[in-house]
Every structure is written in structure tokens, then in C-alpha cells.
């Protein structure tokens, strides 16, 4: 898709210093790919934090002591 956009020349020059890209098009593609990868990683981390929070809430609700987790983990890791 062809798109005409105005880019900040200073920011563009700085981006070129960090990139092996030699054209503006390649640099924009690289930047978009890096942005998407960063957002996917951010979403993955948030998902992990949410699951961890759910597990911790459930263990508190069930009255499981934190030390129990360590015992189960150690047992699992020694097998």
C-alpha cells in the first residue's frame, strides 16, 4: 500500500544510525516489525501476570501456604 507521510528528519537520521537499512522504506518496515514484536511480547507478559495473579488468588482462597508451593516445586524438579 502506498502512503505518503511526513517523517521527522532528526528521528529518521537517528534511526538510520541504529539500523542496517539503507532506504526509508526498509527502515519503516524494520521499525514496524520491531513495534509489533514489542507489543506481542508486552501482551504475552501481561497475560502471564494475569494468570499468575489468578493462581495466587486461588491458592489464597484455598488456604494453601506459600511454602507448600516450594515443596511441590522441589519435588517436581527432583524427578
NORSUL-V955489 format. One record per residue. PHI is phi in degrees with one decimal (* if undefined). PSI is psi in whole degrees, 0 to 359 (NA if undefined). BURIAL is I if it has 24 or more other C-alpha atoms within 12 Angstrom, else O. Layout:
PHI;PSI;BURIAL
PHI;PSI;BURIAL
This chain:
*;129;O
-84.4;134;O
-142.9;135;O
-103.4;123;O
-136.7;153;O
-93.9;127;O
-111.0;145;O
-67.4;117;O
-63.0;322;O
-65.4;316;O
-66.3;321;O
-62.8;315;O
-62.3;319;O
-66.0;319;O
-62.0;321;O
-63.1;329;O
-66.7;331;O
-92.5;353;O
-118.0;155;O
-88.3;353;O
-64.3;144;O
-115.1;356;O
-124.8;155;O
-62.7;320;O
-60.3;313;O
-64.1;322;O
-65.5;317;I
-65.1;319;O
-62.3;316;O
-62.5;316;O
-64.2;318;O
-65.1;319;O
-63.4;318;O
-65.6;321;O
-63.2;313;O
-62.6;316;O
-62.3;318;O
-64.4;318;O
-68.2;323;O
-63.9;317;O
-64.1;318;O
-60.2;316;O
-64.9;321;O
-63.7;317;O
-65.5;318;O
-62.7;319;O
-62.1;318;O
-63.6;315;O
-61.6;320;O
-64.2;315;O
-63.7;318;O
-62.2;318;O
-62.2;318;O
-62.9;317;O
-64.6;316;O
-63.6;318;O
-62.1;317;O
-65.8;319;O
-67.5;324;O
-65.5;318;O
-62.0;322;O
-81.2;351;O
78.8;24;O
-79.5;127;O
-74.0;145;O
-55.7;328;O
-63.6;330;O
-61.4;322;O
-60.8;316;O
-63.7;321;O
-63.7;314;O
-63.9;317;O
-62.7;316;O
-63.8;318;O
-61.1;316;O
-63.8;317;O
-70.2;337;O
-84.4;351;O
-85.8;NA;O
